[in-house]
Amino acid sequence: MTTEKDLRVCEKGHQYYKSSDCKSYPICHEENKPKSGFLAKLSSPARNALLHEGIDTLKKLSLHTEKEILNLHGIGPASIPMLRASLAEEGLTFKK
C-alpha cells in the first residue's frame, strides 16, 4: 500500500512532504524545543500534542487522565512514564 505525500510549507517557509494531517515539521519543532521542564523531555510529536491541547504546565496536565492523554495524536505509551515521573516530582498525579 502506497501512501501519497503532500508538499507542505511551514511557517518559516521550509518545504516538506507529509502523508498525515499532522502539521509538524521536525526541523522547526526541534528549534523551538524548550531547554528545561517536562516538555523538554518529550519528543516533538508528544510535546506538540500537549501544546495543541493547551497543556503547557504540569498543573494543567494533572487535570487529565492517562487515557485522555494517550488518546492525543502524537502521544504514545513511552511518554506516560516520563509524564508520571514529572508530575510526581511536583507532588501531582494524573486525574483518576
Stockholm file with secondary structure:
# STOCKHOLM 1.0

chainA/1-96         MTTEKDLRVCEKGHQYYKSSDCKSYPICHEENKPKSGFLAKLSSPARNALLHEGIDTLKKLSLHTEKEILNLHGIGPASIPMLRASLAEEGLTFKK
#=GR chainA/1-96 SS CCCCCEEEECTTCCEEEESSSCCCCHHHHHHTCCSSSGGGGSCHHHHHHHHHTTCCSHHHHTTSCHHHHHTSTTCCTTHHHHHHHHHHHTTCCCCC
#=GC SS_cons        CCCCCEEEECTTCCEEEESSSCCCCHHHHHHTCCSSSGGGGSCHHHHHHHHHTTCCSHHHHTTSCHHHHHTSTTCCTTHHHHHHHHHHHTTCCCCC
//
